[in-house]
Amino acid sequence: MDSVEKRPFYLYSKPQINRNFEAYNQALEGLSSIIGYAIKANNNLKILEHLRQLGCGAVLVSGNELRLALHAGFDLTKCVFNGNGKLLEDLVLAAKAGVFVNVDSEFDLENIVSAARIAGKKVNVLLRINPNVDPQVHPYVATGNKNSKFGIRNEKLQWFLDAVKAHPDELKLVGAHCHLGSTITKVDIFRDAAVDYYHAGAILPTPRDLIDTVRELVLSRNLKLIIEPGRSLMAYTCSLVNCATGVKTNGTKNFVVIDGSDAELIRPSLYGAYQHIELVSPAPPDAETSTFDVVGPVCE
Ligand SMILES: *Cc1c(COP(=O)(O)O)cnc(C)c1O
């Protein structure tokens, strides 16, 4: 590793990205579908361009992500603009670009109507529904339960359907959207959410497990399924490569100080998540064993 000047760095496996994409692609065979990559999982431009070449669309949660998707050349008919705080100027850009736009609230609907008028284009909208399903994940990443800041609650659905209908020149309703949460391991919840809306240890599930929960529903109603994988496409494709800068002790604890820190990798500390650490070069067979905290140089 001595020849590597800039550390730490993320090292990606292109074959693994391809395999992850292919697993979704094969699971969706026989269905009319779009794989929309949720850009916030990793917005590295080279990766975006690669996923675009594989055939992914893009799921966007900010105006700048929309600009990035335009820059990366995504097929705009496969892009969805999400969010509870979309700005008017960003919605105008979305309307001009012709991406799908999710309606999240009353004020959001008003802004989308204004954006359509300013852009002089009708916007294809989906209603982002809050299905009130508990995804059984870390509370920070649950987005589809009753207390969530996202989406439209059940009792308001008819109001929104009427409101969209009242703007035939600006809006075209093309679907429903919901996002239950991230890091989901129990796929049955997707059937629970779908059944509600399509009629009006960690063993990780595969893309096929996930798609199979809704396959029959989607087929029987002749729907197009848009799925929005983010981390499941990207998370297991890269390593953060560090060098050990030195070893120290405070008398009770031993530390290996590495060059990476919270500045490069905040999630494990934020979510109390498991962080796998491996040596690049194996330890010599006669090495002693002892316990260390692996720490970075910043104060967090
Ligand atoms: C973040 C996000 C996703 C993807 O979440 P992952 O856990 O990374 O798969 C999908 N849809 C929406 C609307 C999101 O905000």
The ligand as a MOL file (V3000), in Angstrom:
LIG
                    3D

  0  0  0     0  0            999 V3000
M  V30 BEGIN CTAB
M  V30 COUNTS 15 15 0 0 0
M  V30 BEGIN ATOM
M  V30 1 C -33.1930 6.4420 0.0540 0
M  V30 2 C -34.3360 6.0740 -0.7750 0
M  V30 3 C -34.3580 4.8230 -1.3990 0
M  V30 4 C -33.2580 3.7920 -1.2760 0
M  V30 5 O -32.9880 3.3830 0.0160 0
M  V30 6 P -31.8790 2.2450 0.2250 0
M  V30 7 O -32.0490 1.8100 1.6240 0
M  V30 8 O -30.5580 2.8670 -0.0180 0
M  V30 9 O -32.1700 1.1660 -0.7610 0
M  V30 10 C -35.4400 4.5230 -2.1940 0
M  V30 11 N -36.4670 5.3820 -2.3460 0
M  V30 12 C -36.4770 6.5850 -1.7570 0
M  V30 13 C -37.6250 7.4780 -1.9650 0
M  V30 14 C -35.4230 6.9730 -0.9490 0
M  V30 15 O -35.4390 8.1790 -0.3720 0
M  V30 END ATOM
M  V30 BEGIN BOND
M  V30 1 1 1 2
M  V30 2 1 2 3
M  V30 3 2 2 14
M  V30 4 1 3 4
M  V30 5 2 3 10
M  V30 6 1 4 5
M  V30 7 1 5 6
M  V30 8 2 6 7
M  V30 9 1 6 8
M  V30 10 1 6 9
M  V30 11 1 10 11
M  V30 12 2 11 12
M  V30 13 1 12 13
M  V30 14 1 12 14
M  V30 15 1 14 15
M  V30 END BOND
M  V30 END CTAB
M  END
